[in-house]
Amino acid sequence: MPEVDSSKGEKKFYEDVPMKTEGFFLKGAGSLDWGMKNRLSRIFNPDTGRTVMFAIDHGYFQGPTTGLERIDLTIVPLMQYADAIMLTRGILRTSVPPSLTKPVVMRCSGGPSILKELSDEQLAVDIEDAIRMNVSAITLQVFIGGEFETRSVHNMTRLVDMGLRYGIPTMAVTAVGKDMVRDARYFRLACRICAELGAQIIKTYYVPEGFQTITASCPVPIVMAGGKKIPVLDALTMAYNAVQEGASGVDMGRNIFQADAPKAMMQTVHKVVHENLKPADALDMYETLKNEEQANQD
């Protein structure tokens, strides 16, 4: 039998103090289940509502991308400086130490290589395998306007349903094919469709004109895609502008792991996203950290 509560002190029920019902810091997530909110709180810093994801999933369609030839040597040491890691299950199992406690955003779509029509994707990971690997979110490409648009949207809704079943958020990535226009009108369309059909996070590209209309018209957090490698100041400026215009963070890959000083770049982007460090100051920080990094290597 359970032991009798033998405490002689008067019980305190605080009848005159209503129970506090906490809101949730992340846009559009107030009605989600506890487990999903908890996973989102790992990816997004609750103090800032923002994240710096480290995207290293490029190999799933283009092979050993420059900078990703040896994940174990060049990429794993950088992971501790990110808020979350976006990668494939193959790289997670083969190359990432299980002692890493950073949240994982797992790529779950695949099929065609860069040699074929990229929008011809299928779901490529079973939700049970994602659960086995303790991921914090699952993600896939959505090709609005692509040849296989409907299939990619249905891939997303199936992944959303599986994620909801187990409390795992889905991030939809608005893919842009070579024939698609990259402007605010297109991204408003793509982001809103993904959100309307259930994605809890959207990853999309920054555009200098009208980006704030994309974030304003999307009812869930938007994370800015880093895109192709550009000059350091341009990348830092893009990250700064994106969060100032409503993005809830960035998901950068090539602008970090292809930088001359990847560790310095990661740390600088973190300051830009979480502390609103302005681009000129951020460039100074990057150069200082880069020089220190190179001096330590000599």
Summary of the structure (lengths in Angstrom):
residues: 298
radius of gyration: 20.8
end to end distance: 68.8
largest distance: 75.9
contacts: 973
relative contact order: 0.13
helix: 42%
strand: 14%
